[in-house]
Amino acid sequence: MYLSLIAAIDRNRAIGYENKLLFWLPNDLKRFKTLTTGHTILMGRKTFESLPKGALPQRRNVVLSTDKSLQLPGAEVFPTLEDALASCCPDEHVYIIGGASLYHHALPLADELCLTEIDAEAPHADAWFPPIDPALWQEKSRDARPADEKHPCPYAFVDYVRRKA
């Protein structure tokens, strides 16, 4: 199994406010769709509830919840990250898509980080991506983009891979 964390983070690593994205960046949403389509997306219950139309199409949707009776259309529900990952095949590419607590727990297990680094500070935030230790993570690629009519601030698509021990 290959495990990636995917997120859009501001200068302070903020990722959300009141269960919503901080910035509306159409190119970030396109990249998210391109990377995750055909793969597994794993998320917490609140992240699932924030999806406007429920389970995302053309992906295996996996949700973590301690509520054993929870049924979510189009999604599989597991009580722990370990149980969810154990349900994955060896050749499965799994993307962790949030929220903050899940990112924190999955970071030590991740092979790759697929981040959109936004060159701005959100006015309000209540969820953050965990710190990225440069001793553990190496930048693999960076695609910087300027602000334009559809994107209110500059941003960069940055991929990190775990450094070899």
N, C-alpha and C positions, 0 to 999 in steps of 0.2 A: 504494500500500500504506500502511496505517496501522499503526504499531507501538506497542504498549503493553507496559509492564512491569507485572506483577502480582505482589504479594508481601505477606506479613504480616511486619511488623518490630516488634521491641521497642524500648524507649527508646534502646538503643545501636545500633540498626539490625541487630541479630542476626536471622538468618532460620532457622538450623537447627543441629542437633547430631547427629553420627553419622548423617547422611542422613535425619533425621526432623524434622518440624515441631516448633517449640518449645512451642506452645500448641494446645490442642484447642478451637476456637471454632466451633461449628456454624453460626453466622450468617456467618462468614468463608467456610466451605466452600460454603454456599448461594450467597453472592455470587460466588465464583469460578465455580461451575457456571453461574449465570445469565449472567455476562459472557462466558464462553468458549464456551459451547455454540453450535454452528453456525459457529465460527470456527477458525482455526489456532492450535494451541499449539506453541511451540518450546521445547525444553528440552535440557539436557545429558544424557548417558547415565546418570549417577548419579541425576539427578532422575527419569528414566524408570524406573530400577530401584527407586526408592522408592515408586512407585505400587502400591498393594496388588493391583490386578487387571490391571496392564499398561496398554495404551493406553486413554485415556479415550474413552468413546463419544460419538458425535454431534459429533466434532471431528476436524479433520485433525491428526494427531500427527506432529511433525517432531522428530527427535533428532539432536544433534551427536555425532559420534564419529570419531576418527582411525582406528579399526579398520575397514578397507575391507571385511572379510568379515562384519561384524556384520549380522545379520538380526533384526529385532524385529517380532513379529506386530502388525499394525495400525498400524505406524509407518513413516515414510520416514526414511532415515538419510543425512546429509550430513556431509562432512568439516570444513566451515567454516561460520561464520555467514553469510559472504558468499554461499556456494553455496546455503545454505538459503533466504536471502532472495531470491536470484535465481530460485528456483523458484516464488515467489509471484506471483499476479496483481496488477495495479495496484489493483483494488478489494478486495483481501483484507485483512481485519483480523487481524493476527498478535499474539498474546499471548506474550511471553517469560515462562516460569513458573519459571525457575531452571536451574542454581544460581548461586552467587555469582560465579563467573568469567564466566558468560554474561551476567549482569546488568551486570557491569563493562564488558564489551565492547559490549553493546547500548545502554547508557545514552546515549552520544553520538548514536545514530541514532533514539532514541525520540521519539514525538510526545506520549506521555501516560504517566503513572504512576498505577496503580490500587493504592493501598496500604491495608492495614489496619494502622493505627498502634496498637500495644498499649501501654497505660499500665502497664507492668511491665518488670522485667528478668529474663530467663531465667537460671536458676542456672548453666547450662552452654551454651556456644555455640562452634561452630567454623566458622561461615559467616556473612558479613555482607553486607547490601545496601550498594552504594556511597553515598558522601555525596551529598546532594541540595543542589545549589548554588541558593540563592534568587535569585541573579542570572539563572539560566537557567530556573527553574521557578516557576510561579505556581499557587497553590492555586485550584482551580476550584470544589470543593465539599467539604464536611465534614459527616459524619453521625455524631455522637458517641453512644455507647451505654454505659450503666452495666453494672457487673458484675451477674450474676443467677445463678439456680440452675444454668444451663447454661454460663455464661461466667465463669470465675474472676476476671477483672479487667476494668476498663473498657477500651474500645477505640473507635476511630473509623475509618470508611471515608473515606479522603481521596483525592481525585483531583487530580492536578497536570497542567497543560499547559505545554508549552515556551513560554517568552516569545518574542514576535516580536523579531527583530533590529532 
